[in-house]
Amino acid sequence: MDDLEFRRRLLADPFDNSQDMAEARNASITNRKLSDELQQLDSKLEQAMKVDVPDDLADRILFHQSGQPSKKNWKPRALVAMAASIAFVFGIFVGQYNQGVGPDNHHLEIAQIAMDHVKHEAGFVANIDESVSLSQVNAKLTPFGSSFNEVPGHIYYVNHCGFGDKFALHMVMGTPEGKVTVFVVPEQQSSDMTQFAGSDMQGVVMPVQNASLIVVGDKGQDVSPVAKSLSSELNWEI
């Protein structure tokens, strides 16, 4: 598949997981980054459009209309109300796309990116076992100025990935409680280990040097010991 066809199909459906698209998506870091960015943008657009409608909205509209003296006076006000509604929805979208303005929003954003990434990659990595060695993992960590002394588990998969507007390490490893996904993102998101959860998965974000170590597992998995163990094995260049 040539580059033009890949981009055309990716723009049409960022979540196209057909065999030829999966191969093209993983053919280069550039293709993987573009795919990740479009998937994340699509998810943000979907979230931005999920605006709860008040239960009494219909009654409030009818009440407002009944109070207008004439259709002539109603029309400009209706247009203003419509413009305000559009501005409100657009504001929600812009706020989510820019990842909020406070540290709490930023933490929620990195957790959501991690869970979305795991969800979107599930079909691709589910049956992969590349039996990755420690030296291969550390080769992927070299651009981040870090390395592991050892990794406490079998490594099924490791690669770079697009993570928001950054590159990150993406690793799938085995633990006594099952597989987990590990990200090393070159940006510290919080000063303490923080937990997060979604509908079917949960994880932790742990600050390590000037980066963040993120571990995501299935709902009910205790991933905190894994994060602590990995953190203790990380070395950083001075």
Secondary structure in CASP SS format (residue, H / E / C, confidence):
PFRMAT SS
TARGET T0000
AUTHOR 0000-0000-0000
METHOD secondary structure of the structure
MODEL  1
M C 1.00
D C 1.00
D H 1.00
L H 1.00
E H 1.00
F H 1.00
R H 1.00
R H 1.00
R H 1.00
L H 1.00
L H 1.00
A H 1.00
D C 1.00
P C 1.00
F C 1.00
D C 1.00
N C 1.00
S C 1.00
Q H 1.00
D H 1.00
M H 1.00
A H 1.00
E H 1.00
A H 1.00
R H 1.00
N C 1.00
A C 1.00
S C 1.00
I H 1.00
T H 1.00
N H 1.00
R H 1.00
K H 1.00
L H 1.00
S H 1.00
D H 1.00
E H 1.00
L H 1.00
Q H 1.00
Q H 1.00
L H 1.00
D H 1.00
S H 1.00
K H 1.00
L H 1.00
E H 1.00
Q H 1.00
A H 1.00
M C 1.00
K C 1.00
V C 1.00
D C 1.00
V C 1.00
P C 1.00
D C 1.00
D C 1.00
L H 1.00
A H 1.00
D H 1.00
R H 1.00
I H 1.00
L H 1.00
F H 1.00
H H 1.00
Q H 1.00
S H 1.00
G C 1.00
Q C 1.00
P C 1.00
S C 1.00
K H 1.00
K H 1.00
N H 1.00
W H 1.00
K H 1.00
P H 1.00
R H 1.00
A H 1.00
L H 1.00
V H 1.00
A H 1.00
M H 1.00
A H 1.00
A H 1.00
S H 1.00
I H 1.00
A H 1.00
F H 1.00
V H 1.00
F H 1.00
G H 1.00
I H 1.00
F H 1.00
V H 1.00
G H 1.00
Q H 1.00
Y H 1.00
N C 1.00
Q C 1.00
G C 1.00
V C 1.00
G C 1.00
P H 1.00
D H 1.00
N H 1.00
H H 1.00
H H 1.00
L H 1.00
E H 1.00
I H 1.00
A H 1.00
Q H 1.00
I H 1.00
A H 1.00
M H 1.00
D H 1.00
H H 1.00
V H 1.00
K H 1.00
H H 1.00
E H 1.00
A H 1.00
G H 1.00
F H 1.00
V H 1.00
A C 1.00
N C 1.00
I C 1.00
D C 1.00
E C 1.00
S C 1.00
V C 1.00
S C 1.00
L H 1.00
S H 1.00
Q H 1.00
V H 1.00
N H 1.00
A H 1.00
K H 1.00
L H 1.00
T H 1.00
P H 1.00
F H 1.00
G C 1.00
S E 1.00
S E 1.00
F E 1.00
N C 1.00
E C 1.00
V C 1.00
P C 1.00
G C 1.00
H C 1.00
I E 1.00
Y E 1.00
Y E 1.00
V E 1.00
N E 1.00
H E 1.00
C E 1.00
G E 1.00
F E 1.00
G C 1.00
D C 1.00
K E 1.00
F E 1.00
A E 1.00
L E 1.00
H E 1.00
M E 1.00
V E 1.00
M E 1.00
G E 1.00
T E 1.00
P C 1.00
E C 1.00
G E 1.00
K E 1.00
V E 1.00
T E 1.00
V E 1.00
F E 1.00
V E 1.00
V E 1.00
P C 1.00
E C 1.00
Q C 1.00
Q C 1.00
S C 1.00
S C 1.00
D C 1.00
M C 1.00
T E 1.00
Q E 1.00
F E 1.00
A E 1.00
G C 1.00
S C 1.00
D C 1.00
M E 1.00
Q E 1.00
G E 1.00
V E 1.00
V E 1.00
M E 1.00
P E 1.00
V E 1.00
Q C 1.00
N C 1.00
A E 1.00
S E 1.00
L E 1.00
I E 1.00
V E 1.00
V E 1.00
G E 1.00
D E 1.00
K C 1.00
G C 1.00
Q C 1.00
D C 1.00
V C 1.00
S H 1.00
P H 1.00
V H 1.00
A H 1.00
K H 1.00
S H 1.00
L H 1.00
S H 1.00
S H 1.00
E C 1.00
L E 1.00
N E 1.00
W E 1.00
E C 1.00
I C 1.00
END
